[in-house]
């Protein structure tokens, strides 16, 4: 673990932000794949809505849907 921490601490601020963005995209891809695996009938839009629900909860998704309609 300390090797990882040392490597991370050696990064510049912009490199840390870039790595955080990469990790966030990796987590989203893994989560989206899980959603598709569990719900093969979902369209991409439905899968994205489910991803938002997992990430932010029902109330946020309902608010987004109300504002979009």
C-alpha positions in Angstrom: 0.0 0.0 0.0 2.7 2.5 0.8 4.2 2.1 -2.7 0.9 3.2 -4.1 0.7 6.1 -1.7 4.3 7.1 -2.5 3.6 7.0 -6.2 0.4 9.1 -5.8 2.2 11.6 -3.6 4.9 12.1 -6.3 2.3 13.2 -8.8 1.7 16.9 -9.6 -1.6 18.4 -8.9 -2.7 18.2 -12.5 -1.5 14.6 -12.7 -3.6 13.8 -9.6 -6.7 15.3 -11.1 -6.1 13.4 -14.4 -5.7 10.1 -12.5 -8.8 10.8 -10.4 -10.8 11.5 -13.6 -9.4 8.2 -15.1 -10.5 6.3 -12.0 -13.9 7.8 -12.0 -14.4 6.8 -15.7 -13.2 3.3 -14.9 -15.7 3.0 -12.0 -18.5 4.3 -14.2 -17.7 1.8 -16.9 -17.7 -1.1 -14.4 -21.0 0.1 -12.9 -22.6 0.5 -16.3 -21.5 -3.0 -17.3 -23.1 -4.3 -14.2 -26.3 -2.5 -14.9 -26.4 -3.9 -18.4 -25.5 -7.4 -17.1 -28.4 -7.3 -14.6 -30.8 -5.6 -17.0 -30.0 -6.6 -20.6 -33.3 -5.1 -21.8 -32.3 -1.6 -20.8 -31.6 1.0 -23.4 -28.4 3.1 -23.0 -30.6 5.9 -21.6 -32.3 3.6 -19.1 -28.9 2.3 -18.0 -27.7 5.9 -17.6 -30.8 6.7 -15.5 -30.1 3.7 -13.3 -26.5 4.8 -12.9 -27.7 8.2 -11.8 -30.0 6.5 -9.3 -27.2 4.4 -7.9 -24.9 7.4 -7.6 -27.4 10.1 -6.4 -30.6 8.4 -5.3 -34.2 8.4 -6.3 -35.0 12.0 -5.4 -32.3 13.4 -7.7 -33.4 11.3 -10.6 -37.0 12.3 -10.1 -35.9 16.0 -10.0 -33.9 15.6 -13.2 -36.8 13.8 -14.9 -39.3 16.5 -13.8 -37.1 19.3 -15.2 -36.5 17.4 -18.5 -40.2 16.8 -19.2 
